[in-house]
Amino acid sequence: MAENKRDYYEVLGVSKGASDSEIKSAYRKLAKKYHPDANPGDKEAEVKFKEASEAYAVLSDPEKRSKYDQFGHAAFENGGGGGGFDFSGMDMGDIFGDIFGGAFGDFFGGGSRRNPNAPRQGANVRAGLRITFEEAVFGCEKELTLNLKDECKTCKGTGAKPGTSPVTCSKCGGSGQVVFQQQSLFGVVRNVQACPDCRGTGKIIKDKCPDCHGAGYITNRKTISVSVPAGIDDGQSIRIREKGEPGVNGGGRGDLLVEISVSRHPIFQRDGYDIYSTAPISYTRAVLGGDIRISTVDGDVLYNVKPGTQTDTRVRLRGKGVPSLRNKDVRGDHYVTLVVQVPTSLTSEQKDLLKKLDATFPDPTGGAGANGSSEPPKGKKKKFSEKLNDLFE
């Protein structure tokens, strides 16, 4: 039997000199990967999970590890190393609490029982808020209306009718938990769950408060002020302290988490703290150069286009982007792609002028111009360009 088993160190993927923390970390990864609940119906994963758990049970225990290092698998052949391996001495609560959020804290008998009467912080509340592109850039103040729970003033949060008190749950004895044993692939294991009668509170309310009907809280419609910081991006959240659900047994309120949705802008696009857009320029402005107006989040700005500017030329407007969340005085840049607008509908006069202008330039293919000659007429270029600019601007 022992000769068919893999070496425990090999199973966990650690060296023989591995520390306790390295062994624990290695097992945590394997347990998360192969746990049966994460791989329903996968027999191979079930076998690997059992193999890793057996290896961890030995190597995490100093005495068992010492015996294993000395005798190998033979050290446990007569007392637990085989198919009925003993997990009773293992504290797996922290392992499975990390992986499954505490649901398996006592699956192997480990973990500690919480006190149902201890103060507990209330749950966080999530809400969504939609803002405009400009509001995300410069920040704003918004109001959010939603339903929030408050402690019932009649019963002071106990849920019991005034003059009465909750009684100790007879099923769990006030612990809030029930323990039972069941057969699993590891043998018989203890399982701990919240008491179904008191729902983990340890108390039963016989006479319920007439106002909250035993809940201990009342739901009210409230308006919350939300300060949206400059530079916030789509999908980010704002945490508002102590605006969530009320706590239990004197615990503090939870928080309100407001997720921001930024509406699309018809012109601007954002990437980090930079803004991108396109700006049309006329054919003659691209040829001759000159000032154009470019829209930014700060309003229109004048930009001087260089003569001979080609379409898809990108220009950079420094400091016209989105403010940093950490420092609103530090801003990204605005990148503008210039798109030359080629006229599609021309008058006869415009066509004639373009033909004459075309004749003043050599054909890039090496052929003749519109006038049948590769030589431009002298003394005409300035006059044509001025007339074209007047016609197309």
FENLINUR-V550470 format. One line per field, one symbol per residue. ss: DSSP state (@ for helix, = for strand, . for the rest). psi: psi as a letter, one per 30 degrees, with the letter a starting at -180 (. if undefined). burial: b if it has 9 or more other ideal C-beta (glycine too) atoms within 8 Angstrom, else e. A space follows every 50 residues. Layout:
ss=???
psi=???
burial=???
//
This chain:
ss=.@@@...@@@@@.......@@@@@@@@@@@@@@@.@@@....@@@@@@@@ @@@@@@@@@..@@@@@@@@@@@@@@@................@@@@@@@@ ...................=....=======.@@@@@@.=========== =........=......==........========..========...... ..==...=........============........====.......=.. .....=======......===..=========@@@@@@.=======..== =====.......=====.....=.......=..========......@@@ @@@@@@@@@.....................@@@@@@@@@@@@.
psi=eeffklkeeeefhllfgkleeeeeeeeeeeeeegkeffikfjeeeeeeee eeeeeeeeffjeeeeeeeeefafffgeghffbfhkjgfgkjgeeefeeeg gffgegegfalkkljfgkkkkllkkkllkklleeeeefllklkkklkkkl kkfeggffflkkfllklkkfefgfffkkklklkaffaklkkklkkfefhg ffkkjejkkfefhfeflkklklkkkkjjkkfklkfllkkjkhgblllkhg lllalkjjkkkklkkfekkkjbglkkllkkkleeeeeflaklkkklfglk lkkjkkkgkllgkklkjkggbklkeejffjlalkkkjkjkjkkfjkleee eeeeeeeeffkkkfffalafggkfkkkkgfeeeeeeeeeeef.
burial=ebeeeeebbebbeeeeebeeebbbebbbebbbebbbebbeeeeebbebbb bbbbbbbbbbbeebbebbeeeebebbbeeebeeebbbeebebbbbbbebb eeebbbbbbbbebeebeebeebebbebebebebebbbbbeebebebebbb bbebbebbbbbeeeebeebebbebbbbbeeeeeeebbebbbbeebebbeb bbbbbeebbebbebebbbeeeeebebebbbbbbeeeebebeebbbbbbee bebbbbbbbbbbeebeebebeebbbbbebebbbbbbbbbeebebebbeee bebebeeebeeeeeeebeebbbbbeeebeebbbbbbbbbbeeeeeeeeeb bebbbbbbbbeebeeeeebebeeeebeeebeeebbebbbebbe
//
